[in-house]
Structures are given as C-alpha cells and as structure tokens.
Amino acid sequence: MPKKRSGGGLSPTQQAAKFLGVSVLAGAVLAGIALPAVGALGLAAKGSVESFDALPANLKTPPLSQRTSILDAEGGTIATVYSRDRTVVPLKEISPYMQKAIVAIEDSRFYEHGAVDLKGVLRALNKNARSGEVSEGASTLTQQYVKNVFVEEAGDDPTKVAQATQQTIGRKIRELKLAIQVEEELGKKKILENYLNITFFGQQAYGVEAASQRYFSKSAKDLEVQEAALLAGIVQSPSRYDPVNDEAEATKRRNVVLQRMAEVGDISRAEADKAKAAPLGLKVSRPKNGCITAVKGAGFFCDYVREVFLSDPVFGKTKEDRAKIWNQGGLTIRTTLDPQAQESVQQSIKDHVYTSDEVATAATIVEPGTGKIVGMGQSRPYGVDIKQGETTLNLSVDNDMGGGAGYQPGSTFKPIVAAAALEGGTPATQSYSSPYEMEYPSPVAACGGKNWVNNEGAKLANENETEVGPYDMKEATALSVNTYYVQLISDIGICPVTQMANKMGVERANGNKLEQTPSIALGVTEVSPLTMASAYATFASRGMYCTPVAIESITQRIGNKSKSLEVPKSTCSRAMSETTADSISTLLKGVVEDGTGTEAGLDSRPSAGKTGTTDERFAAWFVGYTPNLAGAVWVGDPKHERKMVDITIGGVPHAKVFGGAVPGPIWRDMMSGALEGKPVDQFNLVDIPDSADKDKDKGRGNDDGNRDDGGNGDDGGDEGGGPGGVIGGLIDGGTGNGGNDGGWGNFIQGQGNGGNGIGGRRD
C-alpha cells in the first residue's frame, strides 16, 4: 500500500512518477494548461527520469522584503519605507476565514494532494479541451508559492522578474520539482502561511497583513468572511479585481469565492448568501512609502538615515550588500532625532522663512559629547515636485550624503582660528593693530614647510572705516574684526588652523581638502550646517569632538525572528584642551551678549555663538551652542545666484541680510523650543581681562553695520569701495553701498569674500 504523508500527500517518488506519467501520456498537457500553445517541450517532452533528476531540488527562499520603520529617539514613527509593503505574520494571526477562502478558490484539494494534483491536471485538461482555450489552470498552492519565491528573489530587476514569470515548459518543470521538495520539507500549514505572506494583493500590498491594512485598515487576524473572500479573489488578477478602482468587478469576484467556500463546506449556503449581500466595506489606507511621508518635516533626516545605511561598511562590505539589506527591509531603525527639537526646528523655520522665498534656510542641532543629531530641517519641502518648490537636496549635509557643495561660513570660522591660536600658546589677551584696511601679511607659514605669499598685494578691510584697532581677541571676536583675525592667522600660521579644523570635523562639503590660504580665517571654505553644528559642539563639550551619528539601534526581522544589527558609533576625540574650549565659550558668550549676535541670545540660559555673512551676501549664518545643544543655521540661495540685498524673507523686507538679523532669530527660537523643560547648565568661563591698550572710546558695533558713534556702514565715504575680490576672492571686502568710488569690488573675481565696496557688512 502506498505510503501516505500527513495531509494526504504521496511520497516524493510517487509524485515524480505521477508528474512524469502525465507528461508522457499527454505530451502537451502541462503546456496546454499553462500556455496558449504547445512549442518545444524540452524536458517535459523527453519525460526522462534522468533529466528530471538532474534538476536542482533545493529551493533557496530569500527573506521576504518587508517595510522598514524609522523611529525617533522616543520610539515615535518618523516614516515607513519599503521596497515592498509587507508585514510577515504567523498563520495563527491570520483569520481562519482568510485561510479557508484562499484554499477554496486557489486550490480546494490542497490538503488532499501532494505538490502535483493529478486530478486537477486532468480536470483542467478536459475543460480546456472542451472550451478550445486555456480557461483553467492546474497549479497547486505549493506551485504558486514556489513561483512567488522566484519573483521575490528577482526583486525589482525587471529582467529577472520576466525570467521568473515566463511561460515556458522548462520553468514549469523546475517549479514542479521544487514544489515536491517544499511539500516534503515544510508541510501544509507552513506552505499556506508562507503563501499568504508572499503573494501580491494589489495596491502595493504584499502579503495578507499589508493587504488587510490597505483595504480594511485592520489586522489580518480580524478579517470577516466577506472581507477574506474579497482578498482571496484579488490574488488571481490584482489589477482586474482591484476593489479601489473597480468595485463592481471586485464584488463579482468576491461572491465567486464565497460560493466556492460554500461548495467545499467551509461555510453554509446561508452564510454565503448573507456575505454576498454585504457591501465591500472598504476602509482604504492609502499607500504611504518613503521619506516623503515623514512627520515634523523630518524627510531630509529620514533621507540622511538611508544615506548612512547605504554608505557605512558596518552594514555590509559593498554598496550592493548594503542595498540588498535595505531593500529587503524588515528593519526597525531607532534614530537620534528628538521629537521636541525637531518640531522646534521646523516651527522656527516656518516662522522666519517661507517656502516661496527666493532664498532658503537649513538648520541642524546636535548634542555635544555624543554627536547625536537631534534636529534637522529646511524651508524647502522634501519631494520631487519642482513646480511646488520641493527638493530632495539636503541643504544640511555634505555632497556625498545627499547634500550640495556647501556654503561659505563667513566669520563663523573665526572661532576655529582663535582655538588654534589659544591651543598654540597665544594668550586670549593678544592684541593687534587691526587697521581698517591692510594688505595680507606675507609670507605666511603653511603646512609642509611651505609659505603662502601675497604676490599680488591683496588687501582686505573691516566692515567700515570706524573699525580701527588696536583690538584684543575678546572685542575682535565680538565685533568680528576681519583684520584682527588675518593678523592672528598670519602670526600663528595657516597649518595650525587647518589642523584644528580637521580635529573638529570641519571638512569641505564637496570632499576636497581645506585650502592653505590666510583668507580661510574669513570663512571662504564651503561647509555644511551639520559640519558647523558638530564643530561648535566641540566647544560646548569642553574640547571633545564627536562624529555625528543618526542611528541609535536597528532590529532586523527575518520571517518570525528578529536580531539586532551593529550600528555606527560616534567616535569622540580631544580636539583641544578644556581651557581652550572654555576660553572660546567665554569669547562667544560675549558675541550674543554685546556683539553681532545679540538677536540670537537666549534669555533663559547661557548661550554662545558667532554670526557670519559671506561674499556679496549670498549666505548668512549663525552657529551657536549652550552646554546642552549646539546648532547651526544657514540662510541663502542654494544656487548661489540671489544676493540677499533688497530682499524679503519670511514676509520681512531687508535692505541687507546679516548673520545676526535673519539666521540669529531662527537659531534663538529653535534652540529655545528644543531646550524647553531641559536643565539649565552653565559654561565653565575663563577670566579674560581687557588688554591694557584697549581704546575705551571706540564705538560698539551693531549687526546692521552701524556703530553707535562711528560711521554708517550703509553710507560709506566717497572712497568707500575697498579691495573686495582681489586674487580669487581671498579678500573679505564689504558689500555695502561704498559711496561714489566703488573700488575694487570684484577685481579678479573668485570664491572668497570679495564684495562690492566696504561700507556695510561686518560679520
């Protein structure tokens, strides 16, 4: 007596014999069932046991692709991304109605036959012969599962998908043999579970759980009989029976399934009739996929997380390896994003810069001592609709992480020069003549024993003629005196400055090295807001620089099992002594209390920071910190075309934009909200006495270019035009209305801080 398996299946040998018998007796039976015409039958026509045995018998089942959830630091969902929207669930979490419905309509003898249903083959052959066309197939549920595995393995590669679904005898035979193996190894219940989790139900929903959520906004375990019948009916042709787009056709198909369930005894005829009379009852949840769905304006941060995953070797040796894991999905990524900070960033941006403005803003907040990115946003919305002002360009990060080429930070670079000087032994009381206008000192020591030489006699100037030294470091920092900082870098050399910048993580956004030129002190090197926020966090953490991180943890779900993945860690290293960092905090505290950054100051807690306005006002910055958080705000034209002169931003007109006047208030509001309810910590300040030769009578500067008892930056004298852009823009000339003689505003124009005159811009 033949040996029966659980579920009524025959042994693999018996199944193979049946398969071969049918193939030989009916030469084209299988082709006739599955194909519109019989062609070269290949192995099926030969029907040899040797050829059949030569086929591979091991079905390599790839992990099912599932949705990935990106969460904030508190576990709230930022966005859901997926290659295929799927949530794998065990059979016990799938409604019994759903299990019965799919078996009834797709393979009613599923529990009676093995991998190949001989009766089904003969029945289909007979029906197709009588109709003269292919009106019925004979694939078992197990065979369909095997085919779906091929499709899943093909992923999003159209060529591989076509190969996995091509209607050929060779593929059909391979599918049948693998189905025999699957029946032997998995058993009926596991096959049914796998099938319900892998199959496509239309509307981007893969697997019954995603389908249940898509069409009924409920879990698959809660499906009623009429709902289960609808989903089971969709499988045969997801586009034809799509209930969202063709309710009538979907209703007909659902009722066919209900009728079949009654015929096989799964439900009574009365139950079937009642269910047929019920409306479809759709409660559709629209497909939501990708960073475009991110909440609280976190689309760009979401995209940054994806870039981190695809670029960091911790997730795989090659980009292909990492992409495979990402596309497979099933990840729960807990990030560093603080919902309070993120909401504050976006609200402040919304309040100060409109999406329709000619310029944009980008802001980032990081946590000192950990490198955690807690907030990231920008005024241009995330998306691909250019007409609506959307973009996927992340203005907060470097080019290789989805950003642009960066923006000149202007005078926000000066504290890095000061840190290099202090670390090298220069006292914080150091004073320089700091004239209104001067040539770049020459030669200036650079790295590698080289010297920078001012062969062209390049000059630079302060913001206006009343800014004349001597100045010490405290006042020069508060007033952002250009000539002081050029004298300082000329004294200590360029190399200590670039080395300090590297220790603080300051790199050019385009990946190039920092230039060996004294004008680096004036912020001519293009960087990103994330870079500057992380650099200033070094001051807040008393000299420890920590690389920025966005991911706290990742759990990967494969099938019903979960495992933790290793994630990138922040690397912290000492960039400067505590004394140096504390000295910088003391200097920058003066900037927000009595310098160019007064509009950025926080009333409720200590803060420190620096303003910056760049070449011809293409960009303006405020970068600052408290002991708790560090943040950077940039405002400008990403295309570097619109100068911020005679411009309206956020509904407010500006004759000229300064770092303290536009980015400063954005920084103030975003930091206030991010820190609300948090402990008020204090800086470790250093006593920096005023220098003995400080001129007590010099006027204090304001961020609008005026001095209390000095000249007006907007109205320079007749000779107001300074040497703005000599030799590649190395000079930090002003950009105000220089008077009757505009001077050398853009002579040999370049990328530096050249201007249109010297009356008006100071920071």
C-alpha positions, 0 to 999 in steps of 0.5 A: 500500500502506498505510503501516505504523508500527513495531509494526504500527500504521496511520497516524493517518488510517487509524485515524480512518477505521477508528474512524469506519467502525465507528461508522457501520456499527454505530451502537451498537457502541462503546456496546454494548461499553462500556455496558449500553445504547445512549442518545444517541450524540452524536458517535459517532452523527453519525460526522462527520469534522468533529466528530471533528476538532474534538476536542482531540488533545493529551493533557496527562499530569500527573506521576504522584503518587508517595510522598514520603520524609522523611529525617533529617539522616543520610539515615535514613527518618523516614516515607513519605507519599503521596497515592498509593503509587507508585514510577515505574520504567523498563520495563527494571526491570520483569520481562519476565514482568510485561510479557508477562502484562499484554499477554496478558490486557489486550490480546494484539494490542497490538503488532499494532494501532494505538490502535483494534483493529478486530478486537477491536471486532468480536470483542467485538461478536459475543460480546456479541451472542451472550451478550445482555450486555456480557461483553467489552470492546474497549479497547486498552492505549493506551485504558486508559492514556489513561483512567488519565491522566484519573483521575490528573489528577482526583486525589482530587476525587471529582467529577472522578474520576466525570467521568473514569470515566463511561460515556458515548459522548462520553468514549469518543470523546475517549479514542479520539482521544487514544489515536491521538495517544499511539500516534503520539507515544510508541510501544509500549514507552513506552505499556506502561511508562507503563501499568504505572506508572499503573494501580491494583493494589489495596491502595493500590498504584499502579503495578507497583513499589508493587504488587510491594512490597505483595504480594511485598515485592520489586522489580518487576524480580524478579517470577516468572511466577506472581507477574506473572500474579497482578498482571496479573489484579488490574488488571481488578477490584482489589477482586474479585481482591484476593489479601489478602482473597480468595485463592481468587478471586485464584488463579482469576484468576491461572491465567486469565492464565497460560493466556492467556500460554500461548495467545499463546506467551509461555510453554509449556503446561508452564510454565503448568501448573507456575505454576498449581500454585504457591501465591500466595506472598504476602509482604504489606507492609502499607500504611504512609502518613503521619506516623503511621508515623514512627520515634523518635516523630518524627510531630509533626516529620514533621507540622511538615515538611508544615506548612512545605511547605504554608505557605512561598511558596518552594514555590509562590505559593498554598496550592493550588500548594503542595498540588498539589506535595505531593500529587503527591509524588515528593519526597525531603525531607532534614530537620534532625532528628538521629537521636541527639537525637531518640531522646534526646528521646523516651527522656527523655520516656518516662522522666519522663512517661507517656502516661496522665498527666493532664498532658503534656510537649513538648520541642524542641532546636535548634542555635544559629547555624543554627536547625536543629531537631534534636529534637522530641517529646511524651508524647502519641502522634501519631494520631487515636485519642482513646480511646488518648490520641493527638493530632495537636496539636503541643504544640511549635509555634505555632497556625498550624503545627499547634500550640495557643495556647501556654503561659505561660513563667513566669520563663523570660522573665526572661532576655529582660528582663535582655538588654534591660536589659544591651543598654540600658546597665544594668550586670549589677551593678544592684541593687534593693530587691526587697521581698517584696511591692510594688505595680507601679511606675507609670507605666511607659514603653511603646512609642509614647510611651505609659505603662502605669499601675497604676490599680488598685494591683496588687501582686505578691510573691516566692515567700515572705516570706524573699525580701527584697532588696536583690538584684543581677541575678546572685542575682535571676536565680538565685533568680528574684526576681519583684520584682527583675525588675518593678523592672528592667522598670519602670526600663528600660521595657516597649518595650525588652523587647518589642523584644528579644523580637521580635529573638529570635523570641519571638512569641505562639503564637496570632499576636497581638502581645506585650502592653505590660504590666510583668507580661510580665517574669513570663512571662504571654505564651503561647509555644511550646517551639520559640519558647523553644528558638530564643530561648535559642539566641540566647544560646548563639550569642553574640547571633545569632538564627536562624529555625528551619528543618526542611528541609535539601534536597528532590529532586523526581522527575518520571517518570525525572528528578529536580531539586532544589527551593529550600528555606527558609533560616534567616535569622540576625540580631544580636539583641544584642551578644556581651557581652550574650549572654555576660553572660546565659550567665554569669547562667544558668550560675549558675541550674543551678549554685546556683539553681532549676535545679540538677536540670537541670545537666549534669555533663559540660559547661557548661550554662545555663538558667532554670526557670519555673512559671506561674499556679496551676501549670498549666505548668512549664518549663525552657529551657536551652542549652550552646554546642552545643544549646539546648532547651526543655521544657514540662510541663502540661495542654494544656487548661489545666484540671489544676493540677499540685498533688497530682499524679503524673507519670511514676509520681512523686507531687508535692505541687507541680510546679516548673520545676526538679523535673519539666521540669529532669530531662527537659531534663538527660537529653535534652540529655545523650543528644543531646550524647553523643560531641559536643565539649565547648565552653565559654561565653565568661563575663563577670566579674560581681562581687557588688554591694557591698550584697549581704546575705551572710546571706540564705538560698539558695533551693531549687526546692521553695520552701524556703530553707535558713534562711528560711521554708517556702514550703509553710507560709506565715504566717497572712497568707500569701495575697498579691495573686495575680490582681489586674487580669487576672492581671498579678500573679505571686502564689504558689500555695502553701498561704498559711496561714489568710488566703488573700488575694487569690488570684484577685481579678479573675481573668485570664491572668497569674500570679495564684495562690492565696496566696504561700507556695510557688512561686518560679520 
